């Protein structure tokens, strides 16, 4: 028997389940279809499990290398990676149960199975009926929504000619499930995911080589930040090879090791390690969900949407990684809320990418919002820049983490903040204040006038804001 809904959401990741909660709050009869587990990639294969591993790596680094700096001598430090993985999984399970509880609280119907959009049929003269192939093997459920939200997310991208077997050649999904750590690892790709894995595994004692096709790691970040992070990673033992064109046809496995060559500048270099981890981006999950039964357009592998997140089928929306753009969990959530608001009220909430904070949970951490110095110059702005180091911040000295800085890029003519870029301790938390400053169109002077507690790491924002006009106090 077909079920009628105001909204059916295909995909229960961060974007999908947040959209479902908001739809229920607005009084819409809502269903969500998820083939695996609610929470999606972020909760089960991305944000949360990787950060849990990074935290264990941080604790191990502190116990093994820096505790003595605090007067704490620890003998016989050992890493029990099975317990690291168990802790990670316990966190995931706790949060997963929380999402399921939220679905029950909102009276949201959850269908565990694979959802496909059907074309016009006996159920509806328009495309949009959702057929759910249930995981338990029962007969397919037919859902008749007034509106559909596609939130099917993405998966790790591969490289043609390089077979991912989950053992010698892994993607991030496989790496999260490793039972033992390799002694050495090649990471192909110096983007956010690759650099987080490099930092983590380095702290766990793995010898890591990052092979990056472009001229730098983290190409979207400000160059001053990239230089500092590169220096700190290399100082800890990570080898970073840039301008490296991978020669896939040279890949080989011999004596439980992987071998592959790359053209580095004018030299062909061979790399060897226990395993290889591919971190070359993510591709949208658009296949097999019935898009061919609709007028929905796919461009460069991503679903094409308007500012309202409507597709070419006006009653069908798409959000999150499946539409490209900034493939971040908090972006997917924001897009899901905006799509539901448009369905319920007609309100249009356009996402400004320059107001989206971006984070890299490496050591040291990286966080940014807005334009880089290079981008701002290319757009014709006349700039004034404030830069303040953590080594001049009391709380950073107390914490024993003094590397890095905060950089504020402002417009000379309007005094508006164009971008804020951070590298250093806990900057993925500090970026929240920068995000609020961008939302409120703040100036550096306004940040400097907000009274910040002492001692605290966020004093670095006050000082960098003052430094924009050469008024920094403590440096």
C-alpha angles and dihedrals in degrees: 000000000000118000123216122221138172090221133015116189118201107207129035101215126120093291095043101047093043089052090050093052092050092047090053091048089055091053098256118145100241140191130181126202119205126170096196125015131329110255094050126206096337095057101034108024108016139016102025104037093042092050090048089055091046090054091052089049090051092052091048091050091050094047093044102039117009108031091089089060086067093049093260113127114198121186127198099016109185133180117228101192094184088062090047089056093044091054091049092051093047090055091049092049093049092052091043091056088049092056091049089051090052090054091054092045091054093044089237115163111232119203114197104211147067116302124210129181114234128209124235109317145147087293097056139359088224129059113257108085106133119221113201119204098205119224092223091063097247120141114289117274118227115214119195108201130181086211134019127205115198110207102156095143127202144284134218113286119234135208118246111251095019111099116214106218098169092240116057093012114037140173123209092274091060095041091058089059098049111138094197133022121246119232091231136016138189114214115198108204130039098213126115097290094045094049093048090053091046092053094045098047092044088058089049089057099258117141103236131196119188116205112197126182094206130066094262143017117255094023094188094059130088111276095234089057092046092052092050095048092046090052093049095047092049090047088058093050105267112138112217118196115187133184086036119152108201116227101212094185090066094061114124141160117220131162093352092307133106123230128193136158132220134189104241110188102304097340131082107220128190119219126201131189143141092258143004124225120200114214102164101133136276134280127215122258098235102131123096096013096103101257089141087067091062141051090250112136124224117202123187089345096307132100111256115232140174125237087274090056089245117142124215084282097071094209091052121076133186130202142171130021092345090072095046122221115108104001097208130133094233090051091052090051092050091048091049092052091047093050092051092047089054092049093049103035110008090243115149117216109186115200114229107207090204088066095053116103115222123203139192113194096206125122108290095029124231127210133168146166132189130002125350118229090256094050092046091052092048089053091056102254121149104227142211117187135200120198125180128177126226090226088076093053115095096214091052089055091047090051092047092235110112104146119113139026147228120249124195120196114200138177114250093209100049100018087227119148110251099180144350120207127187139183120175144057118355094343090144085069096040092054089074090075090048089052090054090048090054092047091052092043090238127183125225088252091058091052090050092052094056108096110239124195121255127254098027137122092238090069083084088073092055092049095046089048090052090046090062086074095032092256101118111146107203104039 
